[in-house]
Amino acid sequence: MANLTHLGIQTNHPGAYDGRWRKTAGELLVSENPATGEVLGRVRMAKSADYDAVVAAAHEAFLRWRMVPAPKRGEYVRRIGEKLRERKDELGRLVTLEVGKILQEGLGEVQEAIDIADFATGLSRQLYGLSMHSERPLHSMREQWHPLGPVGIVTAFNFPAAVWAWNAMLALVCGDACVWKPSPKAPLTAIAMTNIAREVLEPDGFGALVGLVIGTNDDVGSRFFDDERLPLVSFTGSSRIGKICAARVAGRFGRTILECGGNNAILLMEDADLDLALPAILFGAVGTAGQRCTSTRRLLVHPKLAAGVERRLVHAYGSIQVGDPLAKGTLCGPLIDASAVDAMQEALKRVKAEGGKVIYGGQVMNLRGRLKGGHYVKPALVIADNAMPTVQSETFAPILYVIKARDLDEGIAKHNAVPQGLSSAIFTQSVRHAERFLSAWGSDCGIANVNIGTSGAEIGGAFGGEKETGGGRESGSDAWKAYMRRQTNTINWSREMPLAQGIQFG
């Protein structure tokens, strides 16, 4: 078992934090390194009573936290960001160990958490409302934003640190508390991130603002959807569970931020700069072993380029080093677990039955030595049709479907003809093509890029997508508004009582 005491992770670590680590009594959850099968640590999961205690403590802390001026809240977040900077290398390595990202991606994820802390610190002085003109004499109107309450945060394994930070750093400066349920596939990263934040918050009695519950769906997960103490639930996961979350939270008049499935495509126009496009395609399709929400799943290529692009892709895929994500030169680490490997094999079997042709990869790799227990595959290239049922669904694995599109109109039509709508990109040297792709009758995704890939969003822009992706927005721009409640104020400073719309009453 790995020694992670330097990150505050103990043997059989408790699975609940409510301002202190609770003595939990659930089953032991084992975290394994997907690259080797090595046991990294064990967590004693939370039970229903632990969940209730964590939410209650978060609510009590919120009642006090909302009274702290926003710039002071920002100062706490700034200090959390500094702690993350100090521990970036250790945290990045832990992300790699626990979910199998190559080390550069693990470090990049921690940098995202640092960046959003910086963004939120500045935001703490910019939670702007509006001043509006009243139609009534000697009246003024304004709009302001107030803290909302404890925010439930449910995250997936593929970004075990950054997605929590996207939510938590904004929620904290907005005056909210957080209750986090991480993926059971990445509990140790959640504990480490909570330990970083609590170092800053706990001395002043605010530790419960970063509540953590690691447990089963029955004891913990489904409770988020129905708990009226959580006015907002931010859910990252599958579209199937996202629909359940949306319905149940809406049923109690709560709010949701949904970040669900993606089926992201790159359009390669006839005038595309292939030297620019191919590295973006490669990183989009193979980065994080195809386990990003923004991973490139489909390549819509002009027929005149198709044969040459396929040859270049096969050559590039042949040079991809698959293996130990901590080793220098590795571009593709393992899938998260054996079930992910099985899901990839099943998807390839289905798409071949539908008429698709695998032109490279897809095999399960049995590596030797310390990597023998890992979950490795060769990234796959498949010639396919956009209408194939398997192409229409998201497989969380490195499969790239290569699809012909004879012109921009057909490319956009095929691009949009999937249920998901997260990230998209076009490679072209035509301003007209680029602007058409970004227009209201172009890409229907929440993210649309020109001459860069689908993966690797910056924190300055709002992140999220449409359709079965869920419509949520996190991170930058004005995503902060989801974590606050809007209030319109009208002030009468006259000695009269005029009514709006000129109504005469009495």
KADAFEN-V95132 format. One record per backbone hydrogen bond with DSSP energy under -0.5 kcal/mol. NH is the residue of the N-H (numbers start at 1). CO is the residue of the C=O. Records with the same first field share a line. If there is no record, write none. Layout:
NH = CO / CO
This chain:
2 = 39
4 = 2
7 = 4
8 = 5
9 = 4
10 = 8
13 = 10 / 42
15 = 44
17 = 212
18 = 20
22 = 16 / 20
24 = 22
26 = 45
29 = 43
30 = 28
31 = 41
32 = 30
33 = 38
34 = 32
36 = 33
37 = 33
40 = 31 / 38
41 = 31
43 = 29
44 = 13
45 = 27 / 43
46 = 214
51 = 47
52 = 48
53 = 49
54 = 50
55 = 51
56 = 52
57 = 53
58 = 54
59 = 55
60 = 56
61 = 57
62 = 58
63 = 59
64 = 60
65 = 61
66 = 62
67 = 64
68 = 65
72 = 69
73 = 69
74 = 70
75 = 71
76 = 72
77 = 73
78 = 74
79 = 75
80 = 76
81 = 77
82 = 78
83 = 79
84 = 80
85 = 81
86 = 82
87 = 83
88 = 85
91 = 87
92 = 88
93 = 89
94 = 90
95 = 91
96 = 92
97 = 93
98 = 94
99 = 95
100 = 96
101 = 95
103 = 325
105 = 102
106 = 102
107 = 103
108 = 104
109 = 105
110 = 106
111 = 107
112 = 108
113 = 109
114 = 110
115 = 111
116 = 112
117 = 113
118 = 114
119 = 115
120 = 116
121 = 117
122 = 118
123 = 119
124 = 120
125 = 122
126 = 123
128 = 126
130 = 143
132 = 141
134 = 139
139 = 136
140 = 491
141 = 132
142 = 489
143 = 130
144 = 487
146 = 485
148 = 483
150 = 229
151 = 177
152 = 150 / 232
153 = 179
154 = 152 / 234
155 = 153 / 181
160 = 157
163 = 159
165 = 161
166 = 162
167 = 163
168 = 164
169 = 165
170 = 165 / 166
171 = 167
172 = 168
173 = 169
174 = 170
175 = 172
176 = 171
178 = 209
179 = 151
180 = 211
181 = 153
182 = 180
186 = 183
190 = 186
191 = 187
192 = 188
193 = 189
194 = 190
195 = 191
196 = 192
197 = 193
198 = 194
199 = 195
200 = 196 / 197
201 = 197
202 = 198
204 = 201
205 = 202
206 = 201
209 = 206
210 = 207
211 = 178 / 208
212 = 17
213 = 180
214 = 15
215 = 213
220 = 216
221 = 216
222 = 217
223 = 220
224 = 220 / 221
225 = 221 / 222
226 = 222 / 223
227 = 223
228 = 226
230 = 227
231 = 229
232 = 150
233 = 255
234 = 152
235 = 233 / 257
236 = 154
237 = 259
242 = 238
243 = 239
244 = 240
245 = 241
246 = 242
247 = 243
248 = 244
249 = 245
250 = 246
251 = 247
252 = 248 / 249
253 = 250
254 = 249
255 = 231
257 = 233
259 = 235 / 257
260 = 469
261 = 468
264 = 295
265 = 423
266 = 298
267 = 425
268 = 266 / 300
269 = 267 / 427
272 = 269
274 = 272
276 = 273
277 = 273
278 = 274
280 = 276
281 = 277
282 = 278
283 = 279
284 = 280
285 = 281
286 = 282
287 = 283
289 = 286
290 = 287
291 = 288
295 = 292
296 = 284
297 = 264 / 295
298 = 264
299 = 401
300 = 266 / 298
301 = 299 / 403
302 = 268
305 = 302
306 = 302
307 = 303
309 = 305
310 = 306
311 = 307
312 = 308
313 = 309
314 = 310
315 = 311
316 = 312
317 = 313
318 = 314
319 = 315 / 316
320 = 317
322 = 320
323 = 332
327 = 324
330 = 327
331 = 321
332 = 321
335 = 375
340 = 337
341 = 337
342 = 338
343 = 339
344 = 340
345 = 341
346 = 342
347 = 343
348 = 344
349 = 345
350 = 346
351 = 347
352 = 348
353 = 349
354 = 350
355 = 352
356 = 351
357 = 383
359 = 357 / 381
360 = 381
362 = 378
365 = 376
367 = 365
371 = 368
372 = 369
373 = 36
374 = 35 / 371
375 = 34
376 = 365 / 374
378 = 363
379 = 377
380 = 398
381 = 360
382 = 400
383 = 357
384 = 382 / 402
388 = 385
391 = 388
392 = 388
393 = 389 / 390
395 = 393
396 = 394
397 = 395
399 = 397
400 = 380
401 = 297 / 399
402 = 382 / 400
403 = 299 / 401
405 = 301
411 = 407
412 = 408
413 = 409
414 = 410
415 = 411
416 = 412
417 = 413 / 414
418 = 416
419 = 392
421 = 466
424 = 447
425 = 265
426 = 449
427 = 267
428 = 426
431 = 429
434 = 430
435 = 431
436 = 432
437 = 433
438 = 434
439 = 435 / 436
442 = 439
443 = 437
446 = 421
447 = 422
449 = 424
451 = 426
461 = 458
463 = 474
466 = 421
468 = 419
469 = 466
470 = 467
471 = 465
472 = 258
474 = 463
476 = 461
477 = 460
479 = 476
481 = 478
482 = 479
483 = 480
484 = 481
485 = 146
487 = 144
489 = 142
491 = 140
492 = 490
493 = 138 / 491
499 = 503
502 = 499
503 = 500
505 = 503
